[in-house]
Amino acid sequence: MSTTHAKPTTNNNNASPNIQMTPQGFYVSTSFTYISPTFQNQANTLYLAQQQYETATNAARTGKTFQFASQQDRIAALIGRFQQAPNT
């Protein structure tokens, strides 16, 4: 049984990120947006708050990490990280 893999979608305004080809033949991509721009902004805010807290408390040395109010907030921060710091 063979398995086929879906190829990345290009020039699809409903996809995120949206990949476009330039006239020179290069590809550029829009920013990742999960569900809606409003949700993505909230996720980005949670991620940035986590980063600021952990920087201020020197989390790597002290072990004081950001405590999320819920699992949903933790997942939203991961979604924010995906846009703000891809490949981390």
Backbone as JSON, one array per atom type, in Angstrom:
{
  "sequence": "MSTTHAKPTTNNNNASPNIQMTPQGFYVSTSFTYISPTFQNQANTLYLAQQQYETATNAARTGKTFQFASQQDRIAALIGRFQQAPNT",
  "N": [[0.84, -1.17, 0.0], [0.7, 2.11, -0.94], [1.64, 5.37, 0.21], [0.53, 8.63, -0.13], [1.67, 11.94, 0.1], [0.52, 15.12, 1.05], [1.17, 18.06, -0.76], [2.7, 21.28, -0.09], [0.47, 24.05, -0.07], [0.16, 26.58, -2.47], [-0.42, 30.01, -3.22], [-2.99, 30.23, -2.07], [-5.42, 31.84, -0.52], [-6.8, 31.08, 1.71], [-5.19, 29.51, 3.21], [-2.77, 29.18, 5.85], [0.5, 29.46, 6.82], [0.47, 31.64, 3.95], [1.83, 30.97, 0.87], [3.63, 32.6, -1.6], [4.79, 33.1, -4.97], [7.43, 35.02, -6.22], [8.03, 37.37, -8.95], [10.64, 36.83, -9.72], [10.97, 34.18, -9.26], [11.36, 33.27, -6.69], [10.21, 32.2, -3.42], [7.96, 33.53, -1.03], [6.57, 33.88, 2.24], [3.62, 34.43, 4.13], [2.91, 35.54, 7.51], [2.27, 33.11, 10.06], [-1.03, 32.37, 11.02], [-3.26, 31.39, 13.41], [-6.47, 30.17, 13.55], [-7.82, 32.89, 13.82], [-6.96, 36.38, 13.27], [-7.38, 37.78, 15.69], [-7.37, 35.77, 17.7], [-4.76, 34.85, 17.28], [-3.28, 37.11, 17.98], [-3.84, 37.24, 20.72], [-2.63, 34.85, 21.54], [0.02, 35.44, 20.88], [0.47, 37.53, 22.7], [0.3, 36.18, 25.17], [2.53, 34.48, 24.91], [4.62, 36.37, 24.74], [4.35, 37.6, 27.27], [5.03, 35.46, 28.91], [7.72, 35.12, 28.14], [8.82, 37.6, 28.94], [8.43, 37.51, 31.74], [9.97, 35.26, 32.44], [12.46, 36.13, 31.65], [12.81, 38.34, 33.33], [12.86, 37.09, 35.85], [15.04, 35.54, 35.63], [14.82, 32.79, 34.78], [16.22, 30.52, 33.91], [18.25, 30.25, 35.73], [17.1, 30.58, 38.31], [14.83, 28.98, 38.29], [12.25, 29.86, 38.41], [9.48, 29.74, 36.7], [7.0, 30.83, 34.35], [3.65, 30.62, 35.34], [0.87, 29.24, 33.99], [-2.62, 30.04, 33.76], [-4.37, 28.14, 32.83], [-4.61, 25.07, 30.9], [-5.38, 25.75, 28.33], [-4.36, 28.33, 28.06], [-1.64, 27.74, 28.14], [-1.32, 26.22, 25.81], [-2.08, 28.17, 23.94], [0.05, 29.95, 24.28], [2.09, 28.39, 23.19], [1.24, 28.36, 20.54], [1.53, 31.06, 20.0], [4.31, 31.21, 20.25], [5.02, 29.74, 18.03], [4.48, 31.5, 15.92], [5.93, 33.83, 16.64], [8.55, 32.96, 17.22], [9.59, 31.0, 15.22], [10.55, 27.57, 14.56], [11.6, 26.94, 17.07]],
  "CA": [[0.0, 0.0, 0.0], [1.53, 3.32, -1.0], [1.11, 6.54, 0.9], [0.84, 9.89, -0.8], [1.73, 13.07, 1.02], [0.02, 16.38, 0.5], [2.2, 19.06, -1.02], [2.3, 22.6, 0.42], [-0.43, 24.82, -0.92], [0.65, 27.91, -2.81], [-1.42, 30.94, -3.76], [-4.31, 29.93, -1.51], [-5.64, 32.86, 0.49], [-7.4, 30.48, 2.89], [-4.17, 28.76, 3.93], [-1.87, 29.97, 6.67], [0.91, 30.65, 6.1], [0.19, 31.69, 2.52], [3.1, 31.01, 0.14], [3.51, 33.26, -2.9], [6.0, 33.12, -5.77], [7.76, 36.34, -6.74], [8.33, 37.34, -10.38], [11.99, 36.3, -9.93], [10.95, 32.74, -9.04], [11.57, 32.95, -5.28], [8.98, 32.06, -2.66], [7.83, 34.25, 0.23], [5.46, 33.36, 3.02], [3.01, 35.34, 5.1], [3.0, 35.06, 8.88], [1.33, 32.08, 10.49], [-2.18, 32.83, 11.8], [-4.07, 30.26, 13.85], [-7.91, 30.45, 13.67], [-8.15, 34.25, 13.39], [-5.96, 37.35, 13.75], [-7.64, 38.11, 17.1], [-6.86, 34.66, 18.51], [-3.31, 34.81, 17.14], [-2.73, 38.21, 18.78], [-3.92, 36.83, 22.12], [-1.6, 33.84, 21.73], [1.3, 36.15, 20.86], [0.57, 38.28, 23.95], [0.63, 35.21, 26.22], [3.91, 34.04, 24.72], [5.51, 37.47, 25.1], [4.28, 37.76, 28.72], [5.83, 34.36, 29.46], [9.13, 35.42, 27.9], [9.22, 38.74, 29.78], [8.48, 37.05, 33.12], [11.1, 34.37, 32.61], [13.67, 36.95, 31.54], [12.9, 39.17, 34.54], [13.18, 36.26, 37.01], [16.2, 34.72, 35.27], [14.25, 31.46, 34.97], [17.2, 29.46, 33.68], [19.06, 30.13, 36.94], [16.3, 30.5, 39.53], [13.79, 27.97, 38.15], [10.92, 30.48, 38.51], [8.89, 29.81, 35.38], [5.66, 31.4, 34.23], [2.58, 29.67, 35.65], [-0.33, 29.53, 33.2], [-3.89, 29.88, 34.48], [-5.05, 26.94, 32.34], [-3.97, 24.38, 29.78], [-5.68, 26.51, 27.12], [-3.39, 29.42, 27.99], [-0.33, 27.15, 27.82], [-1.35, 25.88, 24.38], [-2.09, 29.44, 23.2], [1.43, 30.47, 24.29], [2.84, 27.61, 22.21], [0.83, 28.86, 19.22], [2.2, 32.36, 19.88], [5.73, 30.96, 19.99], [5.16, 29.26, 16.65], [4.56, 32.64, 15.02], [6.94, 34.79, 17.06], [9.88, 32.35, 17.22], [9.46, 29.7, 14.52], [11.65, 26.6, 14.63], [12.21, 26.85, 18.41]],
  "C": [[0.89, 1.24, 0.0], [0.82, 4.48, -0.32], [1.49, 7.78, 0.12], [0.78, 11.0, 0.23], [1.24, 14.32, 0.32], [1.18, 17.35, 0.32], [1.75, 20.41, -0.46], [1.45, 23.35, -0.58], [0.19, 26.17, -1.21], [-0.5, 28.72, -3.4], [-2.84, 30.6, -3.31], [-4.54, 30.9, -0.36], [-6.28, 32.31, 1.76], [-6.39, 29.7, 3.73], [-3.33, 29.7, 4.77], [-0.71, 29.09, 7.08], [0.62, 30.53, 4.6], [1.51, 31.88, 1.78], [2.85, 31.6, -1.25], [4.84, 33.21, -3.64], [6.21, 34.51, -6.33], [8.03, 36.24, -8.23], [9.72, 36.77, -10.69], [12.07, 34.79, -9.68], [11.23, 32.32, -7.61], [10.22, 32.83, -4.59], [9.06, 32.89, -1.38], [6.58, 33.74, 0.92], [4.92, 34.43, 3.94], [3.21, 34.77, 6.5], [1.95, 34.0, 9.15], [0.21, 32.73, 11.3], [-3.05, 31.63, 12.12], [-5.49, 30.75, 14.14], [-8.26, 31.84, 13.14], [-7.06, 35.19, 13.88], [-6.15, 37.71, 15.22], [-7.09, 37.02, 18.01], [-5.34, 34.64, 18.46], [-2.66, 35.93, 17.96], [-2.77, 37.89, 20.27], [-2.83, 35.8, 22.45], [-0.22, 34.49, 21.77], [1.53, 36.89, 22.17], [0.93, 37.35, 25.11], [2.07, 34.76, 26.12], [4.88, 35.14, 25.14], [5.51, 37.73, 26.61], [5.12, 36.68, 29.41], [7.31, 34.67, 29.31], [9.63, 36.56, 28.78], [9.36, 38.31, 31.23], [9.74, 36.2, 33.34], [12.44, 35.08, 32.45], [13.88, 37.75, 32.82], [13.3, 38.35, 35.77], [14.41, 35.39, 36.79], [15.86, 33.24, 35.47], [15.26, 30.34, 34.79], [18.03, 29.21, 34.95], [18.22, 29.88, 38.2], [15.24, 29.4, 39.48], [12.38, 28.52, 38.27], [10.34, 30.65, 37.1], [7.47, 30.35, 35.45], [4.63, 30.32, 34.5], [1.31, 30.08, 34.89], [-1.57, 29.27, 34.02], [-4.61, 28.6, 34.06], [-4.22, 26.28, 31.25], [-4.2, 25.13, 28.47], [-4.7, 27.66, 26.95], [-2.01, 28.9, 27.61], [-0.25, 26.81, 26.33], [-1.34, 27.15, 23.53], [-0.69, 30.04, 23.17], [2.31, 29.7, 23.32], [2.51, 28.05, 20.79], [1.47, 30.21, 18.97], [3.67, 32.19, 19.59], [5.95, 30.52, 18.56], [5.25, 30.41, 15.66], [5.73, 33.55, 15.36], [8.36, 34.25, 16.96], [9.81, 30.99, 16.52], [10.73, 28.86, 14.65], [12.34, 26.59, 15.98], [11.54, 25.77, 19.2]]
}
